[in-house]
Amino acid sequence: MTTPALLPLSGRRIPPLNLGPPSFPHHRATLRLSEKFILLLILSAFITLCFGAFFFLPDSSKHKRFDLGLEDVLIPHVEAGKGAKNAGVFLIHGPDEHRHREEEERLRNKIRADHEKALEEAKEKLKKSREEIRAEIQTEKNKVVQEMKTKENKPLPPVPVPNLVGINGGDPEDNDIRKKREKIKEMMKHAWDNYRIYGWGHNELRPIARKGHSTNIFGSSQMGATIVDALDTLYIMGLHDEFQDGKKWIEDNLDFSVNSEVSVFEVNIRFIGGLLAAYYLSGEEIFKIKAVQLAEKLLPAFNTPTGIPWAMVNLKSGVGRNWGWASAGSSILAEFGTLHMEFVHLSYLTGDPVYFKKVMHIRKLLQKMDRPNGLYPNYLNPRTGRWGQYHTSVGGLGDSFYEYLLKAWLMSDKTDHEARKMYDDAVEAIEKHLIKKSRGGLIFIGEWKNGHLEKKMGHLACFAGGMFALGADGSRMDKAGHYLELGAEIARTCHESYDRTALKLGPESFKFDGAVEAVAVRQAEKYYILRPEVIETYWYLWRFTHDPRYRQWGWEAALAIEKYCRVSGGFSGVKDVYSSTPTHDDVQQSFFLAETLKYLYLLFSGDDLLPLDHWVFNTEAHPLPVLHLANTTLSGNPAVR
């Protein structure tokens, strides 16, 4: 799932540093004599200052010196029997004070020689022409860049690969189902091929204008979001030539050392999640290396007084900030709470516990906080550690936080009991305060705002049907049947939101107010942007029940997408699902390839393709393997303790 469309950002970006060669006047080949003289004076003054400081330092006989290379260390000492008032710097005399004096003289001579050498080098520099100096600067820059590349591409420590089951296969026995699966694969190829032609390297595609597209969540750089997001879908579908094209672009072009401000949440779920899934499926080391490079760039976002990360971070400077529209500078629950899966895998693959510790710190902080009615508000101030506006939602701003509590437990092979308890507690509060039945008998999930329930459900909240089904096994008081039924009821409600439109595609959100049920009222809520959440829930319910209605409903959605969203240049969202002649928004979202088409393909595949007891899907539908406690840095592992 993804957060709702974000508002335009305001504020200044940090200007790029000027690392180029110095600017020289074009009509002069060398520096003027006066410039040489001034520079020599500065150097002479600096050397004099250094020598003066050196000779006027306190005498070494008053300090203890430890031979630690270039460092002199002063140690605190309390003389025996004289008490704390005599505490101070105290010398423990060595057996050979003469040796210390000789050492000091040797250091003086070395410093003098170094200064003389530096002065000679400066004189030689001043004799060179502008072109020679510029060439030397460029050589040094190239050397630094090469060293950085070597460091970035260093191999990671080998780790035991989890037992990977069900990477291929899933061929359905039924001929009709097989044809439907092939149709979904053809839709994926249409989306990918047009992106390959018209938007290659851009984050997303404008299929009608036939050019690249991006939004502020990806910053100002062309990071190839669609390529990274689509890789595992291509692999699962057997589109290996297309997969190799994506891999080559990533090897040659994906660079995270750019002056660009990105959403920590979005690049985590799409890029880190996508790269990790591609690594596990294909075994190609480059994907793991790139995932770790990006993760290192995200770590400065956690440098806040509470350890709750900023929403955005500049990949080059490490400067973070929050969205201007988010409740008094708050961080968002669904953003800082949707890092656990990817960060645990990063610690597993690198052996570095820093990623695991970051997400566990967030969990521990949340456990200590009061929750009104047991509900988690959507906003938390990273400076004060206090909740912002009391707004709770299982849709946008809150959704994937609850999903990741459950999936942390599943990914740990059901050993992370702390995560499971937090999930169960949260679901009980949600069921008590947010889940209601409409007059027409539809179960929906409302939103809690400032002490009252808003009877509106978002498309994003439709993922919860699948979440309840996924979490049914292992629920408290043997309520597995109850939660499976609850998931089915949510699926039915969301299907109704599709079925009550002209296009048979669901709106962004829909009301349950009086006579209006499962229908959008405001024009601004009538759009469909190729979202996956309803189809995601169909797939989970199909896996757990094999009720044919879920395949039927999924096929209805696929046909509607094909009929109303397909254009010659790819697939586009529509602005009004209640109009029989819709207007396109001209955006092919990266999550359409990562999630919507993947879930449709899995819906018409056998259960042996990515079985749920071996794989856990992140909130962008990127499959990550279950990790057993003995091999990971999950809580309780001695490596972390």
Secondary structure, 3 states (H helix, E strand, C coil): CCCCCCCCCCCCCCCCCCCCCCCCCCCCCCCCHHHHHHHHHHHHHHHHHHHHHHHCCCCHHHCCCCCECCECCCCEECCCCCCHHHCEECCCCCCCHHHHHHHHHHHHHHHHHHHHHHHHHHHHHHCCCHHHHHHHHHHHHHHHHHHHHHHHCCCCCCCCCCCCCCCCCCCCCCHHHHHHHHHHHHHHHHHHHHHHHHCCCCCEEECCCCEEECCHHHCCCCCCHHHHHHHHHHHHCCCHHHHHHHHHHHHHHCCCCCCCEEEHHHHHHHHHHHHHHHHHHHCCHHHHHHHHHHHHHHHHHHCCCCCCCCCEEECCCCCEECCCCCHHHCEEHHHHCCCHHHHHHHHHHHCCCHHHHHHHHHHHHHHHCCCHHHCCCCEECCCCCCECCCEECCCCCCHHHHHHHHHHHHHCCCCCHHHHHHHHHHHHHHHHHCEEECCCCCEEECEEECCEEECEEEHHHHHHHHHHHHCCCCCHHHCHHHHHHHHHHHHHHHHHHHHCCCCCCCCCEEEEECCEEEECCCHHHCCECCCCHHHHHHHHHHHHHCCHHHHHHHHHHHHHHHHHCEECCEECCECCCCCCCCCECCCECHHHHHHHHHHHHHHCCCCCCCCCCCEEECCCCCEEECCCHHHCCCCCCCCCC
